[in-house]
Amino acid sequence: MFAKKVLLVVMAVVLVGLMPFSAYALSEEQLDKFAQNDIMFYDPDERSGGCGSMAGGNNFNYAGAEVFSEANLKAIEANRPFYEKAAEKHNFPWQILAVVHMREHGLARDNPSNGQGAYQLYSYTGGGTNGNAFLPAGPISDDEFQRQTNIAADVIASKASDVDLNTDDGVKTLFFRYNGVASAYIEQAIRLGFSNEEANHGEGSPYVMNRYDEKRDPSVEPTKSNNTWGQIKTDGGGMSYPANMGFGAFVQYVALGGSNTICNDGSLVSGGMDLEQAKKLVQPYIDKQNETLHTYSNVVFDGITLYYWSDCGSALTNCVAFSKWFLSKYTTVSKSSIPDVRGDYFVQHMINNGFEDGGHTPRAYAVFSTNANGLTHTGVVLGVDESRGKIIIGEAGCSGNGTASTSFTGAKEYDLSVYQSDAYSYAYTDSVLKGI
């Protein structure tokens, strides 16, 4: 299972706390030692499902395109101690500073002639004209680079004082604000099917999300030519299509292992997910829902048939379809035993077919049914946070007027107490979950 072609060595990161090594820095003898001692390392030939390199990332985007060059990785490795020291003061991931440094100054450790320094701190330096300007132009010492990195960390913390930079949404929001929040990008996100909340995190900004997935990748069709993913390319200008080809800041952040996002390999998180992980799990379902809206036919998705529902114009915009999909994809139950029944009957059917009856007590990855307030509904518990009194639910549905904008499909956080009432019943899936 161990290949000699290596880009990044994972176990070496764990052992010595450094950035991963380049393959070209390792001898054949060293590679043999890694293999002989069961030290796992990343094989770039298996990039499509790889997780675990780059201290958690894999240096490739969703399509297998390399995010950072070898030269970039070497520079980040050299700069990492400076990033870590500055980030530690504010308790946010060091990868944020690495990405800002990359985006703003190509990882260079010098002062450009504009006086804005290695992180291009325009406001802090008054455009390079006030007393904070970083002068003179030219290479800077380690001490000066650390000073500027500390200042950049302070600026980042001030821009994100109301968000949690240890969550993916918080990091996206920071990058969006760092580049400048534009209403055109908020509108772009909403047109792509994101909620207002997600739009305000920067889901529609190429600076943040470019090349994160197919619908935001200007290098592929149909995104390349259908004018759905654009970018403001000149100061004061309007949207131009398609967006530029560079990787978004969040894509770079993920590539460096900064993200809490789960690997998109079909695995679940033991004990339940946080909200960011749950959103990642549900996103492929949302993408398929948007893709098949108004196709007026049944859809086979991840091996199970989901039946067309006219009220919302899709086979996926209803609650039973989501619970069916989850059980098909993430459990070992036979597809023939997964029912097509009304949402409030779904749990009882699964209990009748061998699932553990959870009564009215929610548990991670349990399927629920309810008829609370006349709503016949089913969905999946993706996480329970008793300390905060919150529950994370994966679900699908719409208001019934046949439009995409009415869909409430997604992963959301609710008050736990609501889901502990007698109006909700649960079927536990613990014994049939995959990958845990």
C-alpha positions in Angstrom: 0.0 0.0 0.0 3.0 2.3 0.3 4.2 4.1 -2.9 7.6 5.4 -3.6 6.2 8.5 -5.3 5.6 10.9 -2.5 4.6 14.5 -2.3 3.9 14.9 1.4 4.8 12.8 4.4 2.0 12.8 7.0 3.6 11.0 9.9 6.7 13.2 9.7 4.4 16.1 10.4 3.1 14.4 13.5 6.5 13.5 14.8 8.4 16.7 14.3 5.7 19.3 14.1 6.9 20.7 10.8 5.3 21.2 7.4 5.3 18.1 5.2 8.5 17.4 3.3 8.8 17.5 -0.5 9.4 14.2 -2.2 12.5 15.7 -3.7 13.9 16.3 -0.3 13.8 12.6 0.6 16.2 9.8 -0.4 15.2 6.3 -1.5 16.6 5.1 1.8 14.4 7.4 3.8 11.4 6.4 1.7 12.1 2.7 2.4 12.3 3.4 6.1 8.9 5.0 6.0 7.4 2.0 4.3 9.2 -0.6 6.5 8.0 1.1 9.7 4.4 1.6 8.6 4.7 5.4 8.4 1.9 6.5 6.2 2.5 9.1 3.5 0.5 10.7 0.8 0.4 9.4 -2.8 -0.6 12.1 -5.2 -1.8 9.4 -7.7 -4.6 8.8 -5.2 -5.6 12.5 -4.9 -9.3 12.1 -5.6 -10.1 10.7 -2.2 -7.0 11.6 -0.2 -7.2 13.2 3.2 -4.5 13.7 5.7 -1.6 15.4 4.0 -0.7 19.1 4.4 -1.5 18.7 8.1 -5.0 17.7 7.3 -5.4 18.9 3.7 -4.3 17.3 0.5 -3.1 20.2 -1.7 -5.7 19.4 -4.4 -9.1 20.9 -5.0 -12.3 19.0 -5.7 -11.3 18.3 -9.3 -7.7 17.2 -8.4 -6.0 20.4 -9.5 -2.9 21.2 -7.5 -3.5 24.3 -5.3 0.1 25.1 -4.2 3.3 24.6 -6.1 6.3 22.9 -4.7 8.0 26.3 -4.3 4.9 27.6 -2.5 5.0 24.7 -0.1 8.7 25.2 0.7 8.0 28.9 1.4 5.1 28.1 3.7 7.2 25.5 5.5 9.9 28.1 6.1 7.3 30.8 7.2 5.2 28.5 9.4 6.9 29.3 12.7 6.2 33.0 12.2 2.6 32.4 11.3 2.1 30.1 14.3 3.6 32.5 16.8 1.4 35.4 15.6 -1.8 33.3 15.3 -1.3 31.8 18.8 -2.0 35.2 20.4 -5.5 35.3 19.0 -6.2 31.6 19.0 -6.9 31.2 15.4 -5.4 28.7 12.8 -2.0 29.7 11.5 -3.2 28.7 8.0 -5.2 31.9 7.8 -2.0 34.0 7.9 -0.4 31.8 5.3 -3.3 32.2 2.9 -3.4 36.0 3.4 0.3 36.2 2.8 0.0 34.1 -0.3 -2.9 36.1 -1.7 -1.5 39.5 -0.9 2.2 39.1 -1.6 3.0 35.7 -3.0 4.6 34.5 0.3 7.5 37.0 -0.3 9.4 38.3 2.8 10.1 41.8 1.6 8.7 45.3 1.6 7.3 46.3 -1.8 7.7 49.9 -2.9 4.0 50.8 -2.1 4.8 50.8 1.7 2.1 48.3 2.6 4.4 45.6 3.6 4.5 41.8 3.3 0.8 41.5 3.9 -0.3 44.5 1.9 -2.1 46.2 4.9 -3.7 49.0 3.0 -5.9 50.5 5.8 -3.2 50.1 8.5 -0.7 52.0 6.5 -3.0 54.5 4.9 -2.2 53.1 1.5 1.5 53.1 2.4 1.5 56.9 3.3 1.1 57.2 7.0 3.5 56.6 9.9 2.8 52.8 9.9 4.1 52.4 6.4 6.6 49.6 6.0 9.8 51.1 4.8 12.3 51.0 3.2 11.5 48.8 0.2 13.5 45.6 -0.1 14.2 42.4 1.8 13.3 42.3 5.5 14.9 40.5 8.5 13.3 37.6 10.4 12.5 40.0 13.3 10.8 42.5 10.9 8.8 39.7 9.2 7.6 38.5 12.6 6.6 42.0 13.6 4.6 42.4 10.4 3.1 39.0 10.8 2.0 40.0 14.3 0.4 43.1 13.0 -1.4 41.2 10.3 -2.7 38.8 12.9 -4.0 41.8 14.9 -5.7 43.2 11.8 -7.3 39.8 11.1 -8.6 39.5 14.6 -10.1 43.0 14.5 -12.0 42.2 11.3 -13.3 39.0 12.8 -14.1 40.0 16.4 -17.7 38.8 16.1 -17.0 35.4 14.4 -15.3 32.2 15.4 -12.2 31.7 13.4 -12.0 28.1 14.5 -15.1 27.3 12.3 -15.2 27.2 8.5 -18.0 29.8 8.3 -16.0 32.1 10.5 -12.9 31.7 8.2 -15.0 32.3 5.1 -16.5 35.4 6.6 -13.0 36.7 7.5 -11.7 36.2 4.0 -14.8 37.9 2.6 -14.4 40.9 4.8 -10.6 41.0 4.1 -11.2 41.3 0.4 -14.3 43.6 0.8 -17.9 42.6 1.2 -19.7 43.3 -2.1 -23.5 43.0 -2.6 -22.8 41.6 -6.1 -21.2 38.6 -4.5 -24.0 38.1 -2.0 -26.5 38.2 -4.9 -24.3 35.7 -6.8 -24.4 33.3 -4.0 -28.2 33.5 -3.6 -28.6 32.9 -7.4 -26.5 29.7 -7.0 -28.9 28.4 -4.3 -27.1 29.5 -1.1 -29.1 31.0 1.8 -28.7 34.6 2.9 -26.6 33.5 5.8 -24.3 31.5 3.6 -24.1 34.4 1.1 -22.9 36.7 3.9 -20.1 34.2 4.7 -18.7 34.7 1.2 -20.0 31.7 -0.7 -20.5 33.9 -3.8 -17.1 35.6 -3.6 -14.4 34.2 -6.0 -11.7 35.7 -3.6 -13.1 33.2 -1.0 -14.5 30.2 -2.9 -13.1 30.2 -6.5 -12.6 26.6 -7.7 -14.1 25.0 -4.5 -16.6 23.0 -6.5 -17.8 22.6 -10.1 -20.4 25.4 -10.0 -17.7 27.8 -8.8 -15.0 26.7 -11.1 -14.4 29.0 -14.0 -12.1 26.5 -15.7 -14.8 24.0 -16.5 -18.1 23.9 -18.4 -20.8 24.9 -18.1 -19.5 27.3 -15.4 -16.9 28.7 -17.8 -19.4 30.0 -20.3 -22.9 30.3 -18.7 -22.4 33.6 -16.8 -23.2 32.2 -13.4 -19.9 32.7 -11.7 -18.3 36.1 -12.2 -15.9 38.4 -10.6 -15.4 42.2 -10.2 -12.0 42.6 -11.8 -11.5 46.4 -11.7 -12.1 48.9 -9.0 -15.6 50.3 -9.3 -16.4 47.9 -12.1 -19.2 45.4 -12.6 -19.2 41.7 -12.8 -17.2 40.0 -15.6 -17.6 36.4 -16.7 -16.1 34.0 -16.0 -14.1 34.7 -12.8 -10.3 34.5 -12.8 -8.6 31.1 -12.6 -6.9 31.5 -9.2 -7.9 29.4 -6.2 -10.1 31.0 -3.6 -8.7 31.8 -0.2 -10.8 29.2 1.5 -9.7 26.6 -1.1 -6.1 27.4 -0.2 -7.0 27.2 3.5 -8.5 23.7 3.1 -5.4 22.6 1.1 -3.3 23.6 4.0 -5.4 21.5 6.4 -7.0 24.5 8.2 -10.5 23.4 7.6 -12.8 21.5 10.0 -14.6 20.1 7.0 -14.7 16.3 6.8 -13.1 14.5 3.9 -15.6 13.9 1.2 -15.1 10.2 1.2 -18.4 8.9 2.6 -17.2 8.6 6.2 -19.0 9.9 9.3 -17.5 11.4 12.4 -17.6 9.2 15.5 -20.0 10.7 18.1 -21.7 13.1 15.7 -20.8 16.2 13.7 -20.5 19.9 14.3 -22.4 22.2 12.1 -19.6 22.7 9.6 -19.1 19.0 9.1 -22.8 18.5 8.8 -23.0 21.1 6.1 -20.3 19.4 4.2 -22.1 16.0 4.4 -25.4 17.5 3.1 -23.8 19.7 0.3 -23.7 16.9 -2.3 -27.4 16.3 -1.7 -28.1 20.0 -2.2 -26.1 20.1 -5.4 -28.0 17.1 -6.8 -31.3 18.7 -5.8 -30.4 21.9 -7.6 -29.2 20.0 -10.6 -32.4 18.0 -11.0 -34.9 20.7 -10.1 -37.8 20.7 -12.7 -36.6 17.6 -14.4 -40.1 16.1 -13.6 -38.8 12.6 -13.2 -37.5 10.1 -10.6 -33.8 10.4 -9.8 -31.3 7.7 -8.9 -28.8 9.2 -6.5 -26.0 7.3 -4.7 -27.6 4.0 -5.7 -31.2 4.6 -4.5 -34.3 5.8 -6.5 -35.8 9.0 -5.2 -39.3 9.6 -6.5 -40.4 12.8 -8.2 -42.5 15.1 -6.0 -44.5 17.7 -8.0 -45.2 20.1 -5.1 -41.5 21.2 -5.1 -40.5 20.4 -8.6 -37.9 17.8 -7.7 -37.3 14.3 -6.5 -35.0 15.6 -3.8 -36.9 18.5 -2.2 -38.9 16.3 0.3 -38.0 14.9 3.6 -38.5 11.2 2.9 -36.0 11.4 0.0 -33.3 12.9 2.3 -33.8 10.2 5.0 -33.7 7.5 2.2 -30.5 8.9 0.8 -28.8 9.1 4.2 -29.7 5.4 5.0 -28.6 4.3 1.5 -25.3 6.1 1.6 -24.2 5.9 5.2 -25.6 2.6 6.5 -25.5 -1.0 5.5 -29.2 -1.6 5.4 -30.6 -3.1 2.2 -32.1 -0.5 -0.1 -35.3 -2.5 -0.4 -36.0 -2.1 3.3 -35.9 1.8 3.1 -39.5 2.9 2.8 -41.5 5.3 0.7 -44.0 6.3 3.3 -45.2 9.6 4.8 -42.5 11.4 6.9 -44.3 10.8 10.2 -44.5 7.1 9.5 -40.8 6.7 8.5 -39.3 5.9 11.9 -42.0 3.3 12.8 -41.4 1.5 9.5 -37.6 1.3 10.3 -38.3 0.1 13.8 -40.6 -2.6 12.4 -37.6 -3.7 10.1 -35.1 -4.1 12.9 -33.9 -0.6 13.9 -33.5 0.1 17.6 -36.5 2.1 19.0 -35.0 5.3 20.4 -38.3 6.6 21.8 -38.2 10.4 22.2 -34.4 10.7 22.8 -32.3 12.0 19.9 -28.9 10.5 19.2 -26.3 11.2 16.5 -27.3 9.6 13.2 -30.7 8.6 14.4 -33.6 9.0 11.9 -36.6 11.0 13.3 -40.2 11.3 12.5 -42.7 14.0 13.7 -46.1 15.4 13.1 -45.6 18.4 15.3 -47.9 21.3 14.4 -49.4 19.2 11.7 -46.1 18.9 9.9 -45.4 15.3 8.6 -41.6 15.3 8.5 -38.6 13.1 8.8 -34.9 13.8 8.8 -31.6 12.8 10.4 -29.8 13.8 13.6 -26.2 14.7 12.6 -25.0 15.9 16.0 -26.1 16.6 19.5 -24.4 19.2 21.7 -26.0 18.8 25.1 -23.7 21.4 26.8 -25.1 24.1 24.5 -28.6 22.7 24.3 -28.3 22.4 20.5 -29.0 19.7 17.9 -27.9 19.5 14.3 -30.4 18.2 11.8 -30.0 17.2 8.2 -33.3 17.5 6.3 -35.0 18.3 3.0 -38.2 19.9 2.1 -39.9 23.0 0.6 -43.0 25.1 1.2 -44.8 23.5 -1.7 -45.0 26.1 -4.5 -42.6 24.3 -6.9 -39.7 26.7 -6.8 -36.1 26.3 -5.7 -36.2 29.3 -3.5 -38.6 27.6 -1.1 -36.4 24.7 -0.4 -35.2 24.4 3.2 -32.8 21.5 2.5 -29.6 21.6 4.5 -27.9 21.0 7.8 -29.1 23.4 10.5 -28.8 23.9 14.3 -31.9 24.0 16.4 -32.8 24.0 20.1 -32.3 20.5 21.5 -35.3 20.8 23.8 -37.7 20.9 20.8 -36.4 17.6 19.6 -36.7 16.0 23.0 -40.5 16.3 23.1 -43.0 13.5 22.6 -43.8 14.9 19.2 -40.5 13.4 17.9 -39.6 9.7 17.7 -36.3 8.2 16.8 -34.9 5.0 15.2 -31.3 4.4 16.1 -28.8 3.5 13.3 -25.7 2.7 15.5 -25.4 -0.9 14.5 -25.5 -0.3 10.8 -23.4 2.8 10.3 -20.6 2.7 7.8 -17.1 3.8 8.6 -17.4 4.2 12.4 
